């Protein structure tokens, strides 16, 4: 029997990367600046995490010009959405095995 923690995906199960995919699960796409602000990370840190997710095929990054500004848009791929769903299910299984405690 395998413990649920052994199924956690190291690529996704990191605070910022999990946060990126969680935000993207709520919308079709997100702007780089919005992700930076909502996840409270630096641009360099966010860029590194996006590169990991992009290399794994979990996100797609597109750049364009909108209102005379260069914008970077991040979209979760089908693979990324499936990986997030599996991660959430794994975490639920993991947490389901922890007995709840009552305070005296």
C-alpha positions as CSV (number, residue, x, y, z in Angstrom):
1,X,0.0,0.0,0.0
2,X,1.4,3.4,-1.0
3,X,1.0,6.4,1.2
4,X,-0.7,9.4,-0.5
5,X,2.3,11.6,0.2
6,X,4.4,9.6,-2.2
7,X,2.1,10.5,-5.1
8,X,2.5,14.3,-4.6
9,X,4.0,15.9,-7.7
10,X,7.2,17.7,-6.8
11,X,6.8,20.0,-9.9
12,X,3.4,21.2,-8.7
13,X,3.6,20.7,-4.9
14,X,5.5,23.9,-4.3
15,X,3.8,27.0,-2.9
16,X,4.2,29.3,-5.8
17,X,3.7,26.7,-8.6
18,X,0.6,25.4,-6.8
19,X,-0.6,28.9,-6.5
20,X,-0.1,29.6,-10.2
21,X,-2.1,26.6,-11.2
22,X,-4.8,27.4,-8.6
23,X,-5.2,30.9,-9.9
24,X,-5.3,29.6,-13.5
25,X,-7.9,27.1,-12.6
26,X,-10.2,30.0,-11.7
27,X,-9.8,31.8,-15.0
28,X,-8.9,31.2,-18.7
29,X,-5.6,33.1,-18.3
30,X,-3.7,35.4,-16.0
31,X,-1.4,38.3,-16.6
32,X,2.2,38.1,-15.3
33,X,1.8,41.2,-13.1
34,X,-1.4,39.9,-11.6
35,X,0.3,36.6,-10.6
36,X,3.3,38.5,-9.2
37,X,1.0,40.6,-7.0
38,X,-1.5,37.9,-5.9
39,X,1.3,35.4,-5.1
40,X,3.5,38.0,-3.5
41,X,6.7,37.1,-5.3
42,X,9.3,39.0,-7.2
43,X,9.4,39.0,-11.0
44,X,12.5,36.9,-11.1
45,X,11.1,34.4,-8.7
46,X,7.8,34.1,-10.7
47,X,9.7,33.8,-14.0
48,X,11.7,30.8,-12.6
49,X,8.5,29.0,-11.4
50,X,6.8,29.7,-14.7
51,X,9.7,28.2,-16.6
52,X,9.5,25.0,-14.5
53,X,5.8,24.7,-15.2
54,X,6.2,25.6,-18.9
55,X,9.0,23.0,-19.3
56,X,6.7,20.4,-17.7
57,X,3.9,21.3,-20.2
58,X,1.6,22.5,-17.5
59,X,1.3,26.1,-18.7
60,X,1.6,28.1,-21.9
61,X,3.1,31.6,-22.0
62,X,2.2,34.1,-24.7
63,X,3.4,37.7,-25.1
64,X,1.6,40.4,-26.9
65,X,0.8,44.1,-27.0
66,X,-2.3,45.4,-25.4
67,X,-3.1,49.1,-25.0
68,X,0.4,49.9,-26.2
69,X,2.0,47.8,-23.4
70,X,3.8,44.5,-23.7
71,X,1.8,41.9,-21.8
72,X,2.7,38.4,-20.7
73,X,-0.3,36.0,-20.4
74,X,-0.1,32.6,-18.7
75,X,-2.7,29.8,-19.5
76,X,-3.0,26.4,-18.0
77,X,-2.8,23.6,-20.5
78,X,-5.0,20.6,-20.4
79,X,-2.1,18.6,-18.9
80,X,-1.7,21.3,-16.2
81,X,-5.3,21.3,-15.3
82,X,-5.3,17.5,-15.0
83,X,-2.1,17.6,-12.9
84,X,-3.7,20.1,-10.6
85,X,-6.8,18.0,-10.2
86,X,-4.7,14.9,-9.3
87,X,-2.6,17.0,-6.8
88,X,-5.8,18.2,-5.1
89,X,-7.2,14.7,-5.0
90,X,-4.0,13.4,-3.5
91,X,-3.9,16.2,-0.9
92,X,-7.5,15.4,0.0
93,X,-6.6,11.7,0.5
94,X,-3.6,12.7,2.5
95,X,-5.6,15.0,4.8
96,X,-8.4,12.5,5.0
97,X,-6.1,10.2,6.9
98,X,-5.3,12.7,9.6
99,X,-7.7,12.3,12.5
100,X,-9.4,15.5,13.6
101,X,-8.6,16.6,17.1
102,X,-10.8,18.4,19.5
103,X,-9.7,21.0,21.9
104,X,-10.4,20.4,25.6
